[in-house]
């Protein structure tokens, strides 16, 4: 068993990182009071933008890692801008947030595939090279955890973990975080205290769009390698991780690690002799069955923000 864990741990962490940053973005959105099930579409937009920008930049500056980081930044900005559609519909127009998020998923999938086919002719956008894995100096030599956590890591892993720590501090130790959370719990009380509920909800949705766009682009530069028009349901898995993690940053981290390991087992099972004896179809559906079971178990103890999903009307009390 320990050998299996050592074999799959680097891959599981690699898969967890885009899931973690996307779920973290959803945390900001839902803590402000806006449900964002458009994460899948926002990740697709980020993956498309990242792949396209990196492809063009690598033609200009071949072999330079700078091209990849420019692509990640642009994907983050485009994800933020695309999320404004959901923010406007949900906040200004008081539209049903589930329907608005579904529309985002449909629009993103259609428009990116259309653009990709017109640009490349095939609908796929392949980058020439992604981020290079590395072993963390000194830490990779530590017994037990060295091989698990600090070998074959990517720079994006440490960037996202830093964002997680900063986000935890911002949400719970700053006035901004208190205002954001109050808009998701008691928006009318927040308004009475002089907080602009609409502004805070806009910020929450924009952060979710930026993080989801970054998550989609990270897939391309780490284990994806090319844009294919989909992110294989990772946006919905990120939303499940948010619920599983009880809308708390560290809970989200634990949930995404859990789903990351479950999905990795399904993907690499055929190259691990111990798991190869299990029928592939069972392992392929394993992460989704686990997700459903986890949601059923934890839905009864849900600690969702009280006003999440409810359009804000300052005239009502």
C-alpha positions, 0 to 999 in steps of 0.5 A: 500500500505504501508503495502505491501511495508513493507512486501516485502521490506526485500525480495526485498533487498535480491533479489537485492543484487546478481543482483547488484553485477553482474551488477556492474561487468558488469559495469567494463567490459563494461566501459573498452570496452568489452560487457559481456553477459556471466554474466548468465553463470558466475553466474551459475559457482559461484553458483555451486562452492559456493554450492560445496565448502560450502557443503564440508566445512560444512562437515569438520566444521559443524555449522560454518559460516566460511565455508560459507565465504570460499565458497563465496571467492572461488566462486569469484576466480573461476568466475574470472578465468572462465571469462578469456575465454571470455577475451582471445576470445574477446581481444586477438582473436578479436572474436565477443563479443556477440558470446563469451558471449553466448558460456560462458553461454552454456559452464557454464550451461553444465559443471556445471550440468554435474559435479553436476550429477557426484558428487551428482547423482541428479544434485542438490547440497544442503548446510546444512545452509546458512547465518543467517539474523539479525536486525541491532542494533539501526538502526532497531528501527528507525521509518519507515525506520527501518523495511524497511532497517535494519530488517532481513538483511544479512552480504552480503548485507552490503558487497556488498553496501560497494563494490558499494561505493568503486567501485564508488570512484575507477571509478571516483576518481582514475587514474585507473578508468580514464584509464579504462573508457578511454579504453571504450570511446577512446581506441586509444587515451588511447594507445597514452597516454601510457595506455595498452588497452588490460591490462585494458580490461582484468582487466575489464572482470576479475572484472566482472567475479569475481563479477558475481561468487560472485553474483551466490554464494550469491544466494545459501547462502541467498535465494537459498539454493541449486544449481539447474543448473540455476540462473533463468535469473538473469544474463540477468536481471543484464545486463538489469539493467546496460543498464537501469542504464545508465552505472553508479554505482548509476543508476545501484543501482536504476535499480536493486532495481526496478527490485528486487521489480518487481521480488519479487512482482511476487514471493511472490504475493500469500502470500499477500492477496492484490495481491492474487486476481491478476492472478499468470501468470500476476505477473510472467511475470510482471518483464520481461515485465517491463524490456522490456518496460524500455529498449525500453524507455531508449535505445534512451537516451543510454549513453553507452561507445563509443567503447564498443563491438568494438575489439581493433586494435592498427594499426587502427585509 
